[in-house]
Amino acid sequence: MIEETLHQEFNSTYLRTVGINFESFKIAMDFLAVLQEELQVRVGRGIADVLSSEQLRLYEECSSQEEASAWLRDNRPDYPEIINHCKCELHYEILHYRDSILGVSSLDPIPYSDMDIYVLDMSIRSTRALERAGIHTVGEIIASDHFAKGQRMSSLLPRSAREIKRKLWELYFPDDAKPFHIT
C-alpha cells in the first residue's frame, strides 16, 4: 500500500501539471524514478524517527507489503500524514528548483503563479507572516528561498511553513488533497 501511494503521485501527469517538459521520455522516466526514491527515503526517515531499534527490526522483518502496512497502522498510525508531508515538501522543492533540473527541454509558466496568496485560504498567522516577508503571490512563495532551503523566516513558525506547503499541494492537486494533521 505504501509503495503504491508513493509511486502514484509523481508520474508523467505530475510533470505536465507543474509545466516541466523533458528532452526525451527516458530522461523524464529517470527523473521520476529519482523523485520516487527520494520520497521513499524521506518517508522512511519520517517513519523511523521515533521508533526504537527493536521496532525497526520488527518492521524490517515484515515479509509482504500488506504485513508492513498492517504493522505501520498498529505502530505508526500517523504514517499517512508523514507520506503527505513528505510529498508536499518534495513538490515545493520541484517547483522552486525546476529551472535547474537537467534534461528539461522547456518550461511552461508555473500555473497559478500570479494568484494572490489569499486564494490558498490559509490561517491568518500564515497569511500575515507571508505579507510581513513581502510575499503576496503564489509565485513569490515558490521563488522564496525561505521554503526551498529550509531557512527560517523570522515571522514564520514551522507549523505555518507546513500549512503553506500543504496548501500549495492542494492548489496544484485538488483531487489528491488528502488532509493531514498540522502539528
C-alpha positions in Angstrom: 0.0 0.0 0.0 2.8 2.4 0.9 4.7 1.6 -2.3 1.5 2.3 -4.4 0.9 5.6 -2.6 4.5 6.7 -3.2 4.6 5.7 -6.9 1.2 7.1 -7.9 2.0 10.7 -7.0 5.0 11.5 -9.2 4.3 10.5 -12.8 4.1 12.0 -16.3 0.8 13.7 -15.4 2.6 15.4 -12.5 5.3 16.7 -14.8 2.7 18.2 -17.1 0.9 19.8 -14.2 4.0 21.6 -13.0 4.9 22.6 -16.5 8.1 20.6 -16.9 8.9 19.1 -20.4 12.0 16.9 -20.8 14.1 16.4 -23.9 13.2 12.7 -24.0 10.9 10.2 -22.5 13.8 8.3 -20.9 15.1 11.4 -19.2 11.6 12.1 -17.8 11.3 8.5 -16.5 14.7 8.7 -14.9 13.8 11.9 -13.2 10.5 10.4 -11.9 12.4 7.4 -10.6 14.8 9.7 -8.7 11.8 11.5 -7.3 10.2 8.3 -6.1 13.4 7.1 -4.5 13.8 10.5 -2.7 10.2 10.3 -1.5 10.8 6.8 -0.1 13.9 7.9 1.7 12.1 10.9 3.3 9.1 8.8 4.3 11.4 6.2 5.7 13.2 8.8 7.8 9.9 10.2 8.9 8.5 6.9 10.0 11.8 5.7 11.7 12.5 8.9 13.6 10.7 7.8 16.8 10.9 4.1 16.5 13.2 2.1 18.8 15.8 -0.2 17.3 13.7 -3.2 18.3 10.6 -1.7 16.5 12.8 -1.0 13.4 14.0 -4.6 13.4 10.4 -5.9 13.6 9.3 -3.7 10.7 12.2 -4.8 8.6 11.2 -8.4 9.2 7.8 -7.9 7.5 7.7 -10.2 4.6 5.0 -8.6 2.5 3.7 -5.1 1.7 0.4 -6.0 3.4 2.2 -7.1 6.5 4.3 -3.9 6.6 1.2 -1.7 6.1 -0.6 -3.5 9.0 2.5 -3.1 11.2 2.6 0.6 10.4 -1.1 1.0 11.2 -0.5 -0.5 14.6 2.8 1.2 15.4 2.8 4.5 13.5 -0.9 5.4 12.8 0.4 8.8 11.6 2.2 7.3 8.6 -0.3 8.6 6.0 0.4 12.1 7.4 4.1 11.5 7.1 3.7 10.5 3.5 1.6 13.5 2.7 4.0 15.9 4.5 7.0 14.5 2.5 5.1 14.8 -0.8 4.3 18.4 -0.1 7.9 19.2 0.7 9.2 17.5 -2.4 6.6 19.1 -4.6 7.6 22.6 -3.3 11.2 21.9 -3.9 10.5 20.8 -7.5 8.6 24.0 -8.2 11.3 26.1 -6.7 14.2 24.4 -8.4 12.6 23.5 -11.7 14.8 25.9 -13.7 17.9 23.9 -12.5 16.7 20.4 -13.5 19.0 18.8 -16.0 17.4 17.5 -19.3 14.5 19.9 -19.3 13.7 21.0 -22.8 11.2 23.6 -21.9 9.3 25.1 -19.0 5.8 26.2 -19.2 4.8 29.1 -17.0 4.2 27.9 -13.4 0.4 27.6 -13.1 -1.2 29.9 -10.6 2.0 31.9 -10.0 0.1 35.2 -10.4 -2.6 34.3 -7.9 -2.9 36.2 -4.7 -1.9 34.3 -1.5 -5.4 34.7 -0.2 -6.7 32.1 -2.6 -4.8 29.5 -0.6 -7.3 30.0 2.3 -4.6 29.8 5.0 -4.7 30.7 8.6 -4.4 34.4 9.5 -1.0 33.6 11.1 0.4 32.1 7.9 -1.0 34.8 5.6 0.3 37.7 7.8 3.7 36.1 8.1 4.0 36.0 4.3 2.8 39.6 4.0 5.4 40.7 6.5 8.1 39.0 4.4 6.8 40.9 1.3 5.3 37.8 -0.3 1.9 38.4 -2.0 1.5 35.9 -4.8 1.8 32.1 -5.1 4.8 32.7 -7.5 6.6 34.7 -4.8 6.1 31.8 -2.4 7.6 29.4 -4.9 10.5 31.7 -5.6 11.3 32.3 -1.9 14.4 30.7 -0.6 12.9 30.5 2.9 10.9 27.4 1.9 13.2 25.7 -0.5 16.3 25.9 1.6 14.6 25.4 4.9 15.6 28.8 6.1 13.6 30.3 8.9 11.6 33.4 8.2 11.5 35.4 11.4 7.8 35.6 11.5 7.0 32.1 10.2 6.7 29.3 12.6 7.3 25.7 11.4 3.6 24.9 11.7 2.8 27.8 9.3 5.5 26.6 6.8 3.9 23.2 6.8 0.5 24.7 6.2 1.8 26.8 3.3 3.4 23.8 1.6 0.2 21.7 2.1 -1.9 24.5 0.6 0.3 24.6 -2.4 -0.1 20.9 -2.9 -3.9 21.2 -2.6 -3.8 24.1 -5.2 -2.0 22.0 -7.7 -3.6 18.7 -7.0 -7.2 19.3 -5.7 -8.4 15.8 -6.3 -5.5 14.4 -4.3 -5.6 16.8 -1.4 -5.6 14.3 1.4 -5.9 16.2 4.6 -3.3 15.6 7.3 -2.9 17.0 10.7 -0.8 20.1 11.2 1.1 20.0 14.4 
